[in-house]
Amino acid sequence: MNEVPQFRVWAVPGLPEVQRGDDLAKLIAAAEPGLADGDVVLVTSKIVSKAEGRIVAADSREEAIDAETVRVVARRGTLRIVENRQGLVMAAAGVDASNTPAGTVLLLPEDPDASARAIRDGLRDALGVEVGVLVTDTFGRPWRNGLTDVAIGAAGVRVLDDLRGGTDAYGNPLSATVVATADELAAAGDLVKGKAAGLPVAVVRGLSGAVAQEDGGARELVRSAADDMFRLGTSEAVREAVTQRRTVREFTDEPVDPGAVRRAVAAAVTAPAPHHTTPWRFVLLESEASRVRLLDAMREKWIEDLRRDGKSEESIAKRVRRGDVLRKAPYLVVPCLVMDGAHTYGHARRDAAEREMFVVATGAGIQNFLVALAGERLGSAWISSTMFCRDVVREVLRLPADWDPMGAVAVGHAAAAPKSRPSRAASEFIEVR
């Protein structure tokens, strides 16, 4: 009969109040001399920070959070979720104002992986044992209430257990299963350490398979920015999408997901419009044949207009080449204005203003569309060309006579990162009365 897997976890009593400069490995070895090979020692980051002198004077905790913050992820009132200097995304950058003298705050260890290695090496020297060490801290989690301990530093621990390529009990392939072993160990230790019991160290025994000679540290647990689908909070994501929306003129050959474009259209049609109308229509040119047919007809019309204006053939050729952004895109969208629901006043000025309201609403919808595309990590370029040959566009695309094409949007994956944009001070565009 196969042995049933089991482990023990216990808190280590008898540790003194940790002071700056204390050797944590010696203190732990004195309190728990029975450590054995394969044990995992879980050390609360608070005592690591105290031993390493990470107590700093601060007039306010908010100032300390500012100093430790690299990037604000989300903000609601005074609560901030940020990325801190250690690359961890957490509340308040890990700055702690509890259990520390008034006028001071406790920062996280400068390098939690190095702290874990120092404790591990010290325990080996003191007791002659090969153990794993995790430095732990308390985190909240998206979509889940409550707090739990996770590993922010690791030494001698296999922090991730990659099961991909294996099979489950029914023979089904495991294609996405990577277990955060270090975090599970940290949470187990927190159950016996408690938050207010004054027991900052715990030991797990019976899971020696988690102990490894070589490891990449707890940094392996931090998802890279490129793989993080939830990198930003709601308001920050909106601002990021708006600021990252840039005109892209060179695209890769990578195909565009039609679903992403449709999601962008869904965002577009939430724009404000007069009289509760829906003045937007989006014509999606998903086949190469439809794109070429439209662009060829538009080019012929453009050349005809340029010749009528007296431009030389050389000048016409240069203009046409510069205007070929739409041909380089793997996907085109033609947004159109419709005047359904518009009021007719029989007065030239008021009727003109009515149309202008619909034009503004259509522009708002297209801006929503462009921003949503940026949120889908798609590049775009809004080109005005279809507005100069609306009859041609309507004929080629078989559109109703009352649909007015409002340019064309080239969509695709950017071939290169856009050039930096000169900063614009909002104050230069504001007048207060």
Secondary structure, 3 states (H helix, E strand, C coil): CCCCCCCEEEECCCCCCCCCCCCHHHHHHHHCCCCCCCCEEEEEHHHHHHHCCCEEECCCHHHHHHHHEEEEEEEECCEEEEEECCCCEEEHHHCECCCCCCCEEECCCCCHHHHHHHHHHHHHHHHCCCCEEEEEEEEEECCEEEEEEEEEEEECECCCEECCCCECCCCCECCCCEECHHHHHHHHHHHHHCCCCCCCEEEEECCHHHECCCCCCHHHHCCCHHHCCCCCCHHHHHHHHHHHCCECCCECCCCCCHHHHHHHHHHHCCCCCHHHCCCEEEEEECCHHHHHHHHHHHHHHHHHHHHHCCCCHHHHHHHHHHCHHHHHCCEEEEEEECCCCCCCCCCHHHHHHHHHHHHHHHHHHHHHHHHHHHHCCCEEEEECHHHHCHHHHHHHHCCCCCCEECCEEEEECECCCCCCCCCCCHHHHCCCC
